[in-house]
Amino acid sequence: MFHDIAFAARVVRRSPLISAAAIASLAIGIAASTAIFSVVDTILIRPLPYGEPERLVVASVELRKRNTRELPLSGPDFLDLRSRARSTVEDFGAVLTARTLLAQTDGSLEQVRFAAASPNFFRLLRRPIALGRDFVDQDGQVLASEIDTGPGIPFVRRLSTVAILSHEYWLRRYGGDRGVLGTRLATSEGPGAEIVGILAPGTELAFPPRLGVERLPDVWLAARIPYDATQRAAFAYRVIGRLRHGASVDAARNEVAGIAAQFRGEFSLWQSADFRITVESLDQHLVAEIAPVLLTLMGATLVFLLIACVNVTNLLVVQASYREREFAVRSALGATRAQLIRQVIVEALLLSGVATVTSVFLAWGGVRALVAIAPADLPRVESVSFDAIALGFAALLGSLVAVAIAVAPALRGSRTNVLSLLRAEGRTLTIGSGHVLRIAVVAEVALSFVLVIGSGLMLRSVSELRRIDPGFEPQDLLTFQVLTPRQPTPGGREAQMRELRRRLSGLPGVVAATAASPFPLADPFNPIRWGTEESLADESKFQAADYQVLLPGYFEVLKTRVIAGRSFADADNTAERAVVIVDESLANKAFGAESAVGKRILVRIRTANPEWVEVIGIVAHQRASALTTPGREQIYFTDGFLGHGASGRWAIRTMSDPIAYEGAVRAVAGDLGRVVITEMRSMDALVARAGARTQFTFALILILAVMSLILALVGIYGVLSTHVRLRTAEVGARMALGAEPGRILALVLRQGLLLVGVGVAVGIFAALLVTKLMTTMLVAVEPTDIVTFATTTITYGVVATVACLIPARRAANLDPVAALRGD
C-alpha cells in the first residue's frame, strides 16, 4: 500500500495540469455541497433547543371563509383550548412579544425585546432557570382592576408583577450581578415588574420570521390573561403545546379540530368565519416555507458535484488509456488485475483526499459568506457554522467521490491485452469504443442543462420581482422606529406625535414626515373584520382585510396614488371622525363597478361589535407583507381614530440620499429627550430585503450553473480533442484521399453536436420534472416557462458549438503527411 501511495504521488506529479484540474473541480464541488449542508443541517435537521422538541406542536387560527391563516389565538380561545385538550396534549402555553423602553442607571432609555408568556411556558419547553425561580401559576392570576379594555389593546396593560431575564441580557445589562434578583425593572413610567429569575443561556422562540415574533426576548413577563369575552377576536398569543408520550401530531390535530368545531357551535362569530385551529409540529412549522429553497440548493450543489465527478472520470479514463502500455508491462511482470485496480483506486483516493482537504478551507469560508449574504427571514441562520458535523460530511463526500471517479478508469486500465499492446506502436493506441466518454459527456451536458434552466427561471423571477409595483415609491424614503414613554392621555399622545412630526418635517432637505403602524415590508400585518350592509343579516359575509393606523399625509409621503375621493386631513385625525380609506381591491370587492367613496362599511377594530365607518377615499393597493404576493385588501384608519400613539414607525421623504439624514433625525430625538430611534433604514433597503430570498437563491444557482456549464464544455472539448488526437492517422488518410478541410471540420463538429444534442434532450426531459419542485420559489413565472426553456436551449447550443469548433478546426488544419507519419 505504501508503494502504491508513493507511485500514485509520482503519477500525480507527472500530470500536473490534469491533477490540478481534477483537484480543483472536486474541491469546489465538495466545498459547495458542504457549505450548503451546514445551512441545511442547522435549519432543517438539528433539533430545536428544547427538551424533547419532537413532542412540541404549534397551534394557530385559520378563518377559512375570510381566507386567513396562521393567526395567533385570542386570550379566551387559548384558555378554552388549554382546558379542553387533554387526551393528546399535556398542556398548551402562550406567548406574545413586542418591544418597550427600560430606564438605565443614567436615566436614559433603552429598547428591550420582551415576551409575555403563560406561567407554564418554560416548563412546557423544558428550559431551565439558571438563577432564582420559574414563574408559578399565581404569577398569571388576573386582577380585575388591571384589565385595560381600551381601544385596540387585546391584552392586560400591566402584563405582570414578576419578570425573568434572559441570560444574555442579564450579562449585558447587569454584568452578571446576582443581586439583581428581587429588584424591579426601571420602566419609562416608573418601577416595573420584580425580577425573580435568570434563564439558562440560549433560550429562544422558534417561530418563522414572517410572523414577527421576537426570537431572543431580553425580558420575560408572566402574562395575566383575562377571560374577556369581548376579546374573543383579539388575536394576540402564539401557542405551543406538548404532546403526551405516544401521541402523534395527527391525533392532536384531530382532537383540536374537534375543539374548534365546538367553538363554531358555541360562538356565532366563529361559525360565520369557519373558524379552525391548525396543529403542526413546531420544527416543521418553523421551516415549512424555507425548506423547499434549501433542499433545492442542496440538490443543485450535489448535481454540480456529480458533474465534477463525471468530468474528472473523463480525465482519468483518458489518462488510463495513455497508460495502457504501462499496465501491460506491469501485467507481464506479474501484477494481478486486482493489484492494477487497487493502484488506480489509490490514485483516485489521493486526488479526492487532496481535494477534500482543500474543500474544508473553501467550505469554511463559504459558510461564513452564506451567513453574511443570507436573507433576514432565514430561521436560525445565526447558528450556522462550520463544525465537526460539516467536517464529517466533507470527509464522507470525499470518500464517495473517490469511489465514483475510480470505477471507470480502474476497469479501463485493468483490461489489458498484454501481447497486442506490447507489440503495438505508440501511435496506434486507441481509447477503445469510447462509449464511456460519450455517455459521460451526455450526462454532463444533461445535468448542467438542468442547472442552467434553474438559473434561467430564477433570473426571470428576479426580473419580474423588479417590475412589481409595490404601491409606493421607495426612493428617497427613510424609515425608522420611534419608541417614547406612553403619555397617559390621548391629548398628551397627540401633542407628542404632532411635535415630533413638526420637527422632522422642518429638517432641511426633508419634504414631509409621516407615521404608520404596521409599515409596509417592515412589520407583520394582522387582519380585521369588515363587511357591507348584507353582513348584518348574514355574518358569513364578513371578510378579512389588513389594516394600517397612520397620520394624515401618509399617502403623500409614500406617493401612493389616490384613485378616487381624497386623502386624510388633519381634521380627520380624531376618535370622533369615523372615516376610512380603502384600497382599490377592497373597493372593487365591496361595491363592484360603483364608487366606494361616500359609502359605508362595517369594521371591527376598537369595539366588540362592528361599527359603521365612511369611505372617503380609494388608493392603489400596497404590497404590505411581501413583494411576491399581492396580499389581502387594505383599510386605513387615522391614528386619532384609535386614541393616538398607535403609529410607531416613521418615514420621511427627502430630497437626496435618505441615509444622509440619519444624524439629523437622531439629533431631533436628542432634542426632544426620552425618545429612542431604532431600525433606521431606507425604504429601498426594505424593498431589497423583501426580495432577498429570491435574489439569494438566484445568485447561488447561477454560480453553480455557470461552473457546471464550464465543466460540461471542458468535458466536450476534452473528449473531442482526445478523439482527434487518437484518430490523427485516420484523419491524415482521409485528407490524403481527397477529403477537404471543411468536410473534416464538419465530421468532428457533427460528432460533438450529436453528444450535445442528446445531452440537451435528456436535460430538457429532466428539467421538466425537476423544475416543478421550484414552484414556490418562482415569482410570476411557471416552472415550465417556454421562453426560458427555448432561450436556454439556443444559448446552450451556441456555447457548446464554440466548444466543439476548437478541436474540429484543429483536425481540419492537420498536415496530412505529418498525420500519416504520426508526428
Secondary structure in CASP SS format (residue, H / E / C, confidence):
PFRMAT SS
TARGET T0000
AUTHOR 0000-0000-0000
METHOD secondary structure of the structure
MODEL  1
M C 1.00
F H 1.00
H H 1.00
D H 1.00
I H 1.00
A H 1.00
F H 1.00
A H 1.00
A H 1.00
R H 1.00
V H 1.00
V H 1.00
R H 1.00
R H 1.00
S C 1.00
P H 1.00
L H 1.00
I H 1.00
S H 1.00
A H 1.00
A H 1.00
A H 1.00
I H 1.00
A H 1.00
S H 1.00
L H 1.00
A H 1.00
I H 1.00
G H 1.00
I H 1.00
A H 1.00
A H 1.00
S H 1.00
T H 1.00
A H 1.00
I H 1.00
F H 1.00
S H 1.00
V H 1.00
V H 1.00
D H 1.00
T H 1.00
I H 1.00
L H 1.00
I H 1.00
R C 1.00
P C 1.00
L C 1.00
P C 1.00
Y C 1.00
G C 1.00
E C 1.00
P H 1.00
E H 1.00
R H 1.00
L E 1.00
V E 1.00
V E 1.00
A E 1.00
S E 1.00
V E 1.00
E E 1.00
L E 1.00
R H 1.00
K H 1.00
R H 1.00
N C 1.00
T E 1.00
R E 1.00
E E 1.00
L E 1.00
P C 1.00
L E 1.00
S C 1.00
G H 1.00
P H 1.00
D H 1.00
F H 1.00
L H 1.00
D H 1.00
L H 1.00
R H 1.00
S H 1.00
R H 1.00
A C 1.00
R C 1.00
S C 1.00
T C 1.00
V E 1.00
E E 1.00
D E 1.00
F E 1.00
G E 1.00
A E 1.00
V E 1.00
L E 1.00
T E 1.00
A E 1.00
R E 1.00
T E 1.00
L E 1.00
L E 1.00
A E 1.00
Q C 1.00
T C 1.00
D C 1.00
G C 1.00
S C 1.00
L E 1.00
E E 1.00
Q E 1.00
V E 1.00
R E 1.00
F E 1.00
A E 1.00
A E 1.00
A E 1.00
S C 1.00
P C 1.00
N C 1.00
F H 1.00
F H 1.00
R H 1.00
L H 1.00
L H 1.00
R C 1.00
R C 1.00
P C 1.00
I E 1.00
A E 1.00
L E 1.00
G E 1.00
R C 1.00
D C 1.00
F C 1.00
V C 1.00
D H 1.00
Q H 1.00
D H 1.00
G H 1.00
Q C 1.00
V C 1.00
L C 1.00
A H 1.00
S H 1.00
E H 1.00
I C 1.00
D C 1.00
T C 1.00
G C 1.00
P C 1.00
G C 1.00
I C 1.00
P C 1.00
F C 1.00
V C 1.00
R C 1.00
R C 1.00
L C 1.00
S C 1.00
T C 1.00
V E 1.00
A E 1.00
I E 1.00
L E 1.00
S C 1.00
H H 1.00
E H 1.00
Y H 1.00
W H 1.00
L H 1.00
R H 1.00
R H 1.00
Y H 1.00
G C 1.00
G C 1.00
D C 1.00
R H 1.00
G H 1.00
V H 1.00
L C 1.00
G C 1.00
T C 1.00
R E 1.00
L E 1.00
A E 1.00
T E 1.00
S C 1.00
E C 1.00
G E 1.00
P E 1.00
G E 1.00
A E 1.00
E E 1.00
I E 1.00
V E 1.00
G E 1.00
I E 1.00
L E 1.00
A C 1.00
P C 1.00
G C 1.00
T C 1.00
E C 1.00
L C 1.00
A C 1.00
F C 1.00
P C 1.00
P H 1.00
R H 1.00
L H 1.00
G C 1.00
V C 1.00
E C 1.00
R C 1.00
L C 1.00
P C 1.00
D C 1.00
V E 1.00
W E 1.00
L E 1.00
A E 1.00
A C 1.00
R C 1.00
I C 1.00
P C 1.00
Y C 1.00
D C 1.00
A H 1.00
T H 1.00
Q H 1.00
R C 1.00
A C 1.00
A C 1.00
F C 1.00
A C 1.00
Y E 1.00
R E 1.00
V E 1.00
I E 1.00
G E 1.00
R E 1.00
L E 1.00
R C 1.00
H C 1.00
G C 1.00
A C 1.00
S C 1.00
V H 1.00
D H 1.00
A H 1.00
A H 1.00
R H 1.00
N H 1.00
E H 1.00
V H 1.00
A H 1.00
G H 1.00
I H 1.00
A H 1.00
A H 1.00
Q H 1.00
F H 1.00
R H 1.00
G H 1.00
E H 1.00
F C 1.00
S H 1.00
L H 1.00
W H 1.00
Q H 1.00
S H 1.00
A H 1.00
D C 1.00
F E 1.00
R E 1.00
I E 1.00
T E 1.00
V E 1.00
E E 1.00
S E 1.00
L H 1.00
D H 1.00
Q H 1.00
H H 1.00
L H 1.00
V H 1.00
A C 1.00
E C 1.00
I C 1.00
A H 1.00
P H 1.00
V H 1.00
L H 1.00
L H 1.00
T H 1.00
L H 1.00
M H 1.00
G H 1.00
A H 1.00
T H 1.00
L H 1.00
V H 1.00
F H 1.00
L H 1.00
L H 1.00
I H 1.00
A H 1.00
C H 1.00
V H 1.00
N H 1.00
V H 1.00
T H 1.00
N H 1.00
L H 1.00
L H 1.00
V H 1.00
V H 1.00
Q H 1.00
A H 1.00
S H 1.00
Y H 1.00
R C 1.00
E H 1.00
R H 1.00
E H 1.00
F H 1.00
A H 1.00
V H 1.00
R H 1.00
S H 1.00
A H 1.00
L C 1.00
G C 1.00
A C 1.00
T C 1.00
R H 1.00
A H 1.00
Q H 1.00
L H 1.00
I H 1.00
R H 1.00
Q H 1.00
V H 1.00
I H 1.00
V H 1.00
E H 1.00
A H 1.00
L H 1.00
L H 1.00
L H 1.00
S H 1.00
G H 1.00
V H 1.00
A H 1.00
T H 1.00
V H 1.00
T H 1.00
S H 1.00
V H 1.00
F H 1.00
L H 1.00
A H 1.00
W H 1.00
G H 1.00
G H 1.00
V H 1.00
R H 1.00
A H 1.00
L H 1.00
V H 1.00
A H 1.00
I H 1.00
A C 1.00
P C 1.00
A C 1.00
D C 1.00
L C 1.00
P C 1.00
R C 1.00
V H 1.00
E H 1.00
S H 1.00
V C 1.00
S C 1.00
F C 1.00
D C 1.00
A H 1.00
I H 1.00
A H 1.00
L H 1.00
G H 1.00
F H 1.00
A H 1.00
A H 1.00
L H 1.00
L H 1.00
G H 1.00
S H 1.00
L H 1.00
V H 1.00
A H 1.00
V H 1.00
A H 1.00
I H 1.00
A H 1.00
V H 1.00
A H 1.00
P H 1.00
A H 1.00
L H 1.00
R H 1.00
G H 1.00
S H 1.00
R C 1.00
T C 1.00
N C 1.00
V H 1.00
L H 1.00
S H 1.00
L H 1.00
L H 1.00
R H 1.00
A C 1.00
E C 1.00
G H 1.00
R H 1.00
T H 1.00
L C 1.00
T C 1.00
I C 1.00
G C 1.00
S C 1.00
G C 1.00
H H 1.00
V H 1.00
L H 1.00
R H 1.00
I H 1.00
A H 1.00
V H 1.00
V H 1.00
A H 1.00
E H 1.00
V H 1.00
A H 1.00
L H 1.00
S H 1.00
F H 1.00
V H 1.00
L H 1.00
V H 1.00
I H 1.00
G H 1.00
S H 1.00
G H 1.00
L H 1.00
M H 1.00
L H 1.00
R H 1.00
S H 1.00
V H 1.00
S H 1.00
E H 1.00
L H 1.00
R H 1.00
R H 1.00
I C 1.00
D C 1.00
P C 1.00
G C 1.00
F C 1.00
E C 1.00
P C 1.00
Q C 1.00
D C 1.00
L E 1.00
L E 1.00
T E 1.00
F E 1.00
Q E 1.00
V E 1.00
L E 1.00
T C 1.00
P C 1.00
R C 1.00
Q C 1.00
P C 1.00
T C 1.00
P H 1.00
G H 1.00
G H 1.00
R H 1.00
E H 1.00
A H 1.00
Q H 1.00
M H 1.00
R H 1.00
E H 1.00
L H 1.00
R H 1.00
R H 1.00
R H 1.00
L H 1.00
S H 1.00
G C 1.00
L C 1.00
P C 1.00
G C 1.00
V E 1.00
V E 1.00
A E 1.00
A E 1.00
T E 1.00
A E 1.00
A E 1.00
S E 1.00
P C 1.00
F C 1.00
P C 1.00
L C 1.00
A C 1.00
D C 1.00
P C 1.00
F C 1.00
N C 1.00
P E 1.00
I E 1.00
R E 1.00
W E 1.00
G E 1.00
T C 1.00
E C 1.00
E H 1.00
S H 1.00
L H 1.00
A H 1.00
D C 1.00
E H 1.00
S H 1.00
K H 1.00
F C 1.00
Q E 1.00
A E 1.00
A E 1.00
D E 1.00
Y E 1.00
Q E 1.00
V E 1.00
L E 1.00
L C 1.00
P C 1.00
G C 1.00
Y H 1.00
F H 1.00
E H 1.00
V H 1.00
L H 1.00
K C 1.00
T C 1.00
R C 1.00
V E 1.00
I E 1.00
A E 1.00
G E 1.00
R C 1.00
S C 1.00
F C 1.00
A C 1.00
D H 1.00
A H 1.00
D H 1.00
N C 1.00
T C 1.00
A C 1.00
E C 1.00
R C 1.00
A C 1.00
V E 1.00
V E 1.00
I E 1.00
V E 1.00
D E 1.00
E H 1.00
S H 1.00
L H 1.00
A H 1.00
N H 1.00
K H 1.00
A H 1.00
F H 1.00
G C 1.00
A C 1.00
E C 1.00
S C 1.00
A C 1.00
V C 1.00
G C 1.00
K C 1.00
R E 1.00
I E 1.00
L E 1.00
V E 1.00
R E 1.00
I C 1.00
R C 1.00
T C 1.00
A C 1.00
N C 1.00
P C 1.00
E E 1.00
W E 1.00
V E 1.00
E E 1.00
V E 1.00
I E 1.00
G E 1.00
I E 1.00
V E 1.00
A C 1.00
H C 1.00
Q C 1.00
R C 1.00
A C 1.00
S C 1.00
A C 1.00
L C 1.00
T C 1.00
T C 1.00
P C 1.00
G C 1.00
R C 1.00
E C 1.00
Q E 1.00
I E 1.00
Y E 1.00
F E 1.00
T E 1.00
D H 1.00
G H 1.00
F H 1.00
L H 1.00
G C 1.00
H C 1.00
G C 1.00
A C 1.00
S C 1.00
G C 1.00
R E 1.00
W E 1.00
A E 1.00
I E 1.00
R E 1.00
T E 1.00
M C 1.00
S C 1.00
D C 1.00
P H 1.00
I H 1.00
A H 1.00
Y H 1.00
E H 1.00
G H 1.00
A H 1.00
V H 1.00
R H 1.00
A H 1.00
V H 1.00
A H 1.00
G H 1.00
D H 1.00
L H 1.00
G C 1.00
R C 1.00
V C 1.00
V E 1.00
I E 1.00
T E 1.00
E E 1.00
M E 1.00
R E 1.00
S E 1.00
M H 1.00
D H 1.00
A H 1.00
L H 1.00
V H 1.00
A H 1.00
R H 1.00
A H 1.00
G C 1.00
A H 1.00
R H 1.00
T H 1.00
Q H 1.00
F H 1.00
T H 1.00
F H 1.00
A H 1.00
L H 1.00
I H 1.00
L H 1.00
I H 1.00
L H 1.00
A H 1.00
V H 1.00
M H 1.00
S H 1.00
L H 1.00
I H 1.00
L H 1.00
A H 1.00
L H 1.00
V H 1.00
G H 1.00
I H 1.00
Y H 1.00
G H 1.00
V H 1.00
L H 1.00
S H 1.00
T H 1.00
H H 1.00
V H 1.00
R H 1.00
L H 1.00
R C 1.00
T H 1.00
A H 1.00
E H 1.00
V H 1.00
G H 1.00
A H 1.00
R H 1.00
M H 1.00
A H 1.00
L C 1.00
G C 1.00
A C 1.00
E C 1.00
P H 1.00
G H 1.00
R H 1.00
I H 1.00
L H 1.00
A H 1.00
L H 1.00
V H 1.00
L H 1.00
R H 1.00
Q H 1.00
G H 1.00
L H 1.00
L H 1.00
L H 1.00
V H 1.00
G H 1.00
V H 1.00
G H 1.00
V H 1.00
A H 1.00
V H 1.00
G H 1.00
I H 1.00
F H 1.00
A H 1.00
A H 1.00
L H 1.00
L H 1.00
V H 1.00
T H 1.00
K H 1.00
L H 1.00
M H 1.00
T H 1.00
T H 1.00
M H 1.00
L C 1.00
V C 1.00
A C 1.00
V C 1.00
E C 1.00
P C 1.00
T C 1.00
D C 1.00
I H 1.00
V H 1.00
T H 1.00
F H 1.00
A H 1.00
T H 1.00
T H 1.00
T H 1.00
I H 1.00
T H 1.00
Y H 1.00
G H 1.00
V H 1.00
V H 1.00
A H 1.00
T H 1.00
V H 1.00
A H 1.00
C H 1.00
L H 1.00
I H 1.00
P H 1.00
A H 1.00
R H 1.00
R H 1.00
A H 1.00
A H 1.00
N C 1.00
L C 1.00
D C 1.00
P H 1.00
V H 1.00
A H 1.00
A H 1.00
L H 1.00
R H 1.00
G C 1.00
D C 1.00
END
